[in-house]
Amino acid sequence: MSDFEFNCPHCEQTLEAPEDMLGQTIECPACNGSIDLPAPDPEPVPPPRPAPKKKIVTKRRTSPSASSTNTKPCPYCGEPILSVAVKCKHCGSELTDGRSPTVQKSEAIGVIALILPICSAMVAWFWLSGMPLLFDPGSKLAMISIITIIATSILVAIEANTVGAGSKTDLNTKGKKREGPVTWFFGCILLWIVAFPAWMARRTKYGLKNLCFAAVLVGLIFAGVTGLMHYAIEEAKSGVRKSLEDVGRQAEQFQREMEREIGAQTDQFKEHTILNYLRMIDGAKEMWAMEFNKSNGAPVNKSNILPYLSGGFPTDPVGATYEIRAIGESPRCVYRGKTYTVNY
């Protein structure tokens, strides 16, 4: 049997179907709308058949002329389409009204996604810039950065889902589906500085504003602020390490000078020796805690602080036992039944 042509009543797409499908309800492959095909002519006599064909041909010829004044170019592919069309029959793009509530909601989501990194950068700058190193500003800066990236990635995925990115009808010029919300989410998580501006440019495919330039500017501000804060924190840590190393060297020099002047180890000299070694152990503990971001109460053993003791772990005077203790607790030494500790 021969095929017959007809137009979809929803998207005006010209379709063909075999005559044995007459009287059935089918689904438009372009817009997925339901189409009720006309019932077949019960009379098998050939003469009545030219009348429907002639009528269909006449309708196809008059349709373009009737709608020629009611057409507009598709905003995505530029091909002419009906003014009332909700979907382009050439590229398959959805045509939504700019006054739609969905578009307004999507614009709000995009603006929030742009504002969030700026707010995070301001929090990091004003909150962490004067924070003492003992409160570990480095870990707090990392926490702010991670939360910001995850939050903006979620917002991008929500906006992509709202506008229908990656749906069956969201096709590129090659007829392949575009990236969906899940792809955009993980793209922002793994490479935020690139994927975030890329989405702000892609959103124009769905009738939204192009915010790519603003996203690039926001990304540079956020990355610059967090980078400067990280550099400042590391410089402050380096300064503290140098100060502690200077204190350790001064203690060692003082110890050597006392040994040269006194010569013999008197009880008083041994007490000074023990106290100096306790100060060296305490300074080594602070350097180790600063290097590895350890808080008060963290246990410390001899192998942890040996790299910070230039002369090795103290063993003098003979018979003295040194106890390192945890971070935040002063080290102790037991010698001849007496316990010594550092008092500042």
N, C-alpha and C positions, 0 to 999 in steps of 0.2 A: 504494500500500500504506500501511497505517496505521503509526504509530510505536508503539514499546513503551518503557516506562520501566524503569530498573534503577538500583541503587546501586553506586558505585565501591567495591570491596573494600578500597581503601587509605585513602580519606579520607571515605567514607560520603556523597559528593556524589550527589544524585539527578540522573540523566541520561536523555535520550531519544535514540533512534536508530531509523531506518527498519528494517522487518522484513527487508528484503533484505540487511542487514549481519549477520544471524545467522550464527554459525559463524566470524566473522572476529575478528582480534585488533586492538583499537583502543587509542588512547592517551587517558587521561583529560585533558580540557582544564584541570582544576583543579590536579591534582598531578602530571601527566605520567606517571602510573603505567600499566603495561600491563594491559589488561582483555581476557580471553578471553570473547567472547559465546557463549551456548549455541547449539548446532546447531539449524537449523530442523526443524520436524516434517516427516518425509518424507511423511506421509499428508495429502493435500489435503482430506480430509473435514473440514468445519467443526466437527462436534461435539467433537473432541478439543481444539480451540483454547480454549474457555472455561475448561478446567481450568487451564492455565498462567496465564491472566489472573487467575482467582480465587485461585490460589496466590500470585501476585505481589501482588495487592491485599491479601491477608491478611498477607503478610510486611511490607508497608509500614505496615499499620495496627498490627501488633504491635510493629514495630521501635521506634517512639517510646516506647511504654509500657514495653518491655523495657529501653530505654536511658535512660528518664527519670531513673532513680536513679543513672546513671553518666555524667551530664553535668556540665559546668563552663562558666563564662562565658569567652569569649575575652578574653585580657588586653588586646587592642588595640581590638576593636569592641564587646565586651560581649555579643555574641550567644551563645546556648547551643550548645555543641559537645560531642562525645563526650570522655570523659576520656582515652581512648587516642589521640585524633586528633593527628596530627603537623602538620596544616595546617588553618587555619580555612576552612570552605567558604563563609563569608560575605564576608570581607575578603581572603582569600588569604594571610594572614600565616603565616610559619613559626613553629611552636611547638616550641621546643627546651628540653631539660631543663636546669635551672640547674646540674646537676652535670656538664654536658658539658665535656670538655677544651677545646673551642673557646671556650666562654664564659670559662673561666678564663684562657686565653691572651689573649683580647681585653681582659679587665680589666687584665691585666699591661701590655699595650701602652698603654692609656689612662693608667695610673698613671705609666709612664715618660714619656709625653708631657707630663704635668703637672710632673714633677720636673725635666725638662731645662731649661726656661726659668729656674727658680730657681737651678740650678747655674750657668747662664751668667751670671746677674746677679751671683752671688757671685764668680765668676772676674773679671768686669769690675770689680767694686768693689775687691777686694783686690789685683788684679794691676796695674790701670791707674791707681789713685788716686795712687800715688807714682812713676809712671814719668816720667822727664824728657821734655821736649818734643822733644828731638833724636831720640828713639826713635819718634816719631810715634804717640802713643797713640790719636789720632783714627782712623787707618786700622785699627788693631787692634780698636777698639770696633766699627767698622762690620763688620769680618770676623766678630766674635763674634755680632753681631745677625743677619747673613745666614745663618751656619751654623745658628743656633738655629731660625730660621724655616723653613729648608729641612728640617732634621731633624724638627721637629714635624709639618710637612706630610707628610713621608714616613710617619711613624708613623700619622697620621690616615688616610692612604690605605690602609695595610696593615690597620688595624683595620676600615675600611669594607669592604675586600675579604674579610676573614675572616668577617664576619657576613652577607655576601651583599648589601650595599647596592647598589642599582641593577640587581639581577638581574631575570629575567623575572617572578618571583613577588613581587618587592618593589614593591608598588603602594600608592598613597595612597588616600584615601577616594573620589577621583574616578576611580579605575581607571588612573591614569597612573604610570609608573615613577618612583621616587624618584632622587635624585642618586646617582651611582656614585663609585667611588674616584678616578677621574681628575678629576671635577668638584670633589670635596672637596680634592684636592691643589692644583689651581690656585687654588681659592678661598682657601685658606690662604696661598698664595704672594702673591697680589695684595692680600688684605685680611685679614691674619692676626688682628688684634685682634678682628675680628667673626666670621670663619669658624671659628676655633679653638673659642670657647665654643659656637657654634651646633652643631658636630658633637658636643660633649660633652653637649648636650641631645638631639640627634637619636638618639644611640646607645641611648636608652631604648626606641625602637621595635623594637630587636632583642634585648630582654631584658637589657640591661646597665644599670649604675647611671647615674644622672643626675649628671654631674660639671660641669654648667654653672657653678654658683656658684664652684666651685674654679678652673675655667678662667678665669673673669672676674677672680678675685683674683690668680691667677698672671700673667695678662696685664697687669694694672695694676702689679704689682710689677716685672715685667720692663721695661715701658715707662718706669716712673718711674725705675728705676736707670739705664737707658741714657740717658734724657733728662738726668738730673742729671750724669752723667759727661760727656756731650757739652757741656753748659753750662760745667762746670768747666774742660774742656780749652780751650774757646774763650776763656774769661776769662783763663786763663794765657797764651794766645797774645797776647791784647790787651795784657796787662801787659808782655810782652816787647817788643812793638812800640812801646809808649810809652817804655820805657826806652831803646831804640835811637834813637828820635826825639829824646829828650832829649840823648843823647850827641852826635848829629849837630848839634843846635842849639848845644850848648856848644862843639863844635869850630869851628863857623862864627863864633860870638861871639869865641872866642879868636883866630881868624884876623883878624877885623876889628880887634880891639884891638891886635894886633901890628902890623898895617899902619899904624894911626894913630900908634903910638908910634915905630916905626922910620922910617916915612916912605919911605925908599929901600929898594930890594930888594938887600940884600947877599947874598953867597953863603950865609951862615948862615941868613938869613931865607928865602931860596928853599928851603933844605933843610927848614926847619920848614913852609913852605907845602906842599911836596910831601908830607911825612909826614902833615899834617893832611888833605890831599885823599885820600891813601891810606886813612886811617882812615874818612873819609866814604864812600868807595867800598866798603870792607869792611863797614861798617854797613849800607849799602844792599843789599849782597849778602845779608847775614843776614836782613834784613827781607823781601826777595823770596823767599828760600828758605823762611822760616817761613810766608809767605802762601800759597805754592803747594806746600808739603810736598815740597821738593826735598832730596835727600840729597847727601852728599859726592860730588864728581866730576861733578855736573850742570853742563853748560856755561852760561855767562852772557854776554849781550851788552849793549851800551850801552842798547838800548831797554828791556831788562828792568828796569834799576835807575834809569832817569831819573825815574820817578814818586816815588822816595824821595830824590832830590837836589834840595833846594829851590832851590839856585843854579845848577842845570844841571850838565852834565858838566864837570869842571875842565879848563882849558886853560893855566893859569899854572903856572910861568913860561913865557915864550915859548921854544919849542923843546923843551919837555918832552913825552914820549910815555908815556901811561898804559896799562897792560895790566891788564884786569879779572881774568882767569883764572877757573877753575872754582870751584864751591862747595868749601870746605875748604882752598883755597889762597890765600895772601895776595896781594893785588894788588901790582904792581910799577910803577915809573916809571924811565925811562931819560932822564937829563939830562946833557948834556955828557960823554957816555961813561961816566957812573957810574950804577949801578943802585941804586935805593932800594926798600925794602920795609918793611912794618909789623912792628915787634918789640914785643910786649906784655910 
